[in-house]
Amino acid sequence: MNEASVRRLTGACGIAAGLIAVVGVPLYFLHAGPPPTANVLARILLNILTCGALLVFLLGLAHLVRGSGRAFAWPASLVSGAAAAYVTVTLVAASVEAGVVLEHPGGTLDPTVDGPLAHANMLLHGSVARLLTAILLAAAGHAILRSGVLPRWTGRTAQAVAAVNLAFVPSLFFGTDAAAFYSAVGWGNTALTASLVVYWALAAGIALLRTPAGRLTAAAAGPAGPVRSGAQDSRPAW
């Protein structure tokens, strides 16, 4: 697969992740009490699809960053590793939620707060996911700003979203009220802040498809010019 194809696939998957999330996130707010089984399984299916698209987008982004020069191998690897960890944690949390309604299909339990593993799952949806997202987006933002594979505003936005996620890591000390904004499983933590990464992927995916390959990397290289593929890059990545 050539570089242009990687850019198109990466951008398309970023857009897909964001659009699927736009449909899936509201499903968490449709019911005041325990949601029906169909609602839970529908949002989990959309969550699974979002994770698949997001993983391809993030690995594609890491590939493009790595291709900008050897100096960017470390931040690209950090993006890849954090992306894999984040998606794995999210899928495990979704699986635990699905297990609750599959065992009790009558719609009497809310899988976000009920079930034998619900309280452990709160950390997977909350503080654990927020920390992984912060690492992921901080690395991605810095790599974008230094390598120029995307417009600079996408890098700045990634860093801002990383800071917001980091601010929610201590939320595990603030109870388990799902109706609260700032708690281990509060809506500000596990719904609003959790969705920012996919909305960023949507914006970055659009920017990637609209930006001709090589234009931004040439600008980021400065007077010395862009780094040729396979050439030694003496610029520090960090």
C-alpha positions in Angstrom: 0.0 0.0 0.0 1.5 3.3 -1.1 1.6 6.5 1.1 -1.5 8.1 -0.6 -3.6 5.0 0.1 -2.5 5.0 3.7 -3.5 8.6 4.0 -6.9 8.0 2.4 -7.6 4.9 4.6 -6.4 6.7 7.8 -8.5 9.8 7.1 -11.6 7.7 6.2 -11.3 5.6 9.4 -11.0 8.8 11.5 -14.1 10.2 9.9 -15.9 6.9 10.4 -15.0 6.7 14.1 -16.3 10.1 14.7 -19.6 9.6 12.8 -20.3 6.3 14.5 -19.7 7.9 17.9 -22.2 10.7 17.0 -24.8 8.0 16.6 -23.7 5.9 19.6 -23.1 8.4 22.4 -26.8 9.7 22.6 -27.9 6.1 23.3 -26.4 6.4 26.8 -28.8 9.2 27.6 -32.1 7.9 26.3 -33.3 6.1 29.5 -33.3 7.5 33.0 -33.3 4.0 34.7 -31.9 0.7 33.5 -31.9 0.7 29.7 -33.5 -2.1 27.7 -31.3 -4.9 26.4 -31.6 -3.7 22.8 -30.3 -0.3 23.7 -27.3 -1.6 25.6 -26.3 -4.1 22.8 -26.8 -1.4 20.1 -24.5 1.0 21.8 -21.9 -1.7 22.5 -22.0 -2.7 18.8 -21.4 0.9 17.8 -18.7 1.1 20.4 -17.0 -1.9 18.9 -17.2 -0.5 15.4 -15.8 2.9 16.7 -12.9 1.1 18.3 -12.0 -0.7 15.0 -12.1 2.5 13.0 -10.2 4.4 15.6 -7.5 1.8 15.8 -6.9 1.9 12.1 -6.8 5.7 12.2 -4.3 5.9 15.0 -2.0 3.2 13.6 -2.2 5.0 10.2 -1.3 8.3 11.9 1.6 6.6 13.6 2.8 5.2 10.3 2.7 8.7 8.7 4.6 10.2 11.6 7.2 7.5 11.5 7.6 8.0 7.7 8.6 11.7 8.4 12.0 10.7 9.6 13.8 8.4 12.0 13.7 11.0 14.8 9.9 10.4 15.0 10.1 6.7 15.5 9.7 7.0 19.3 6.6 9.2 19.4 5.1 7.1 16.6 5.7 4.0 18.7 4.1 5.7 21.7 1.0 6.6 19.7 0.8 3.0 18.5 1.2 1.4 21.9 -1.2 3.8 23.6 -3.8 3.3 20.9 -3.6 -0.5 21.2 -3.9 -0.3 25.0 -6.8 2.2 24.9 -8.8 0.1 22.4 -8.1 -3.1 24.3 -9.3 -1.5 27.6 -12.4 -0.1 25.9 -13.4 -3.4 24.3 -12.9 -5.3 27.6 -15.2 -2.7 29.4 -17.8 -3.1 26.6 -17.6 -6.8 26.9 -18.3 -6.7 30.7 -21.3 -4.4 30.1 -22.7 -6.8 27.4 -22.2 -9.7 29.8 -24.6 -8.1 32.3 -27.5 -7.7 29.9 -26.9 -11.0 28.2 -27.1 -12.7 31.6 -30.1 -10.6 32.7 -32.0 -9.7 29.5 -35.1 -8.4 31.2 -33.8 -4.8 31.3 -33.7 -4.7 35.2 -30.0 -3.9 35.5 -28.0 -0.9 34.3 -24.7 -2.4 33.2 -22.8 0.8 33.9 -23.5 0.6 37.7 -24.9 -2.9 38.2 -23.4 -6.4 37.9 -20.6 -8.3 39.7 -17.8 -6.4 37.9 -19.5 -3.0 37.5 -17.4 -1.1 40.0 -14.1 -2.5 38.6 -15.5 -1.6 35.1 -15.9 2.0 36.2 -12.1 2.4 36.3 -11.8 0.9 32.8 -14.4 3.4 31.5 -13.0 6.2 33.6 -9.6 6.8 35.1 -7.7 4.1 33.2 -9.2 5.1 29.8 -8.6 8.8 30.6 -4.9 8.2 31.4 -4.4 6.2 28.2 -6.2 8.8 26.1 -4.0 11.5 27.7 -0.8 9.7 26.8 -2.1 8.9 23.3 -3.2 12.4 22.4 -0.2 14.1 24.0 2.1 12.0 21.9 0.0 12.4 18.8 -0.2 16.2 19.3 3.5 16.6 19.8 4.3 14.3 16.8 1.9 16.2 14.5 3.4 19.6 15.5 7.0 18.4 14.9 6.5 16.2 11.8 3.8 18.3 10.0 1.8 15.3 8.8 -1.4 17.3 9.7 -2.2 21.0 10.2 -0.9 22.5 13.4 -4.4 23.1 14.8 -4.9 19.3 15.0 -1.8 19.0 17.1 -2.8 21.8 19.4 -6.3 20.4 19.7 -4.9 16.9 20.5 -2.8 18.4 23.3 -5.9 20.3 24.7 -8.0 17.1 24.7 -5.1 15.3 26.4 -5.1 17.8 29.2 -8.8 17.5 29.7 -8.5 13.7 29.9 -5.7 14.0 32.4 -7.8 16.2 34.6 -10.4 13.4 35.0 -7.9 10.7 36.1 -8.4 11.6 39.8 -12.2 11.2 39.4 -12.1 7.8 41.1 -12.0 9.6 44.4 -15.3 11.3 43.8 -17.9 8.6 44.2 -19.8 6.4 41.8 -22.8 8.6 41.0 -23.5 8.3 37.3 -25.6 11.4 37.3 -22.7 13.5 38.6 -20.4 15.4 36.2 -17.1 14.5 38.0 -17.1 11.0 39.5 -15.7 7.6 38.8 -18.5 6.9 36.4 -20.0 10.4 36.0 -21.3 11.6 32.6 -18.7 14.3 32.3 -16.0 11.6 32.7 -17.2 8.5 30.8 -19.5 10.1 28.2 -18.4 13.7 27.5 -14.7 13.5 28.0 -14.5 10.0 26.7 -16.0 11.0 23.4 -13.6 13.9 22.7 -10.9 11.6 21.3 -13.2 10.3 18.5 -14.5 13.8 17.7 -10.8 14.8 17.4 -10.3 11.8 15.1 -13.2 13.0 13.0 -11.7 16.5 12.6 -8.2 15.1 12.0 -9.5 12.6 9.4 -11.2 15.4 7.4 -8.0 17.5 7.6 -5.9 14.5 6.4 -8.1 13.9 3.4 -8.1 17.6 2.5 -4.4 18.1 2.8 -2.2 17.1 -0.1 0.6 14.7 0.9 3.9 16.3 1.5 2.7 19.9 1.6 2.7 20.2 5.4 5.8 18.1 6.0 7.7 20.3 3.6 6.5 23.4 5.6 7.4 21.8 8.9 10.9 20.9 7.7 11.8 24.6 7.4 14.7 25.9 5.3 16.5 22.6 5.5 13.7 21.0 3.4 11.8 17.8 4.0 13.5 14.7 5.1 13.9 12.1 2.3 12.6 8.6 2.9 15.3 6.5 4.4 17.6 9.5 5.2 19.0 10.2 8.6 17.0 12.9 10.4 19.0 14.9 12.9 16.1 16.9 14.2 15.1 15.9 17.8 11.6 14.5 18.0 11.1 15.7 21.7 
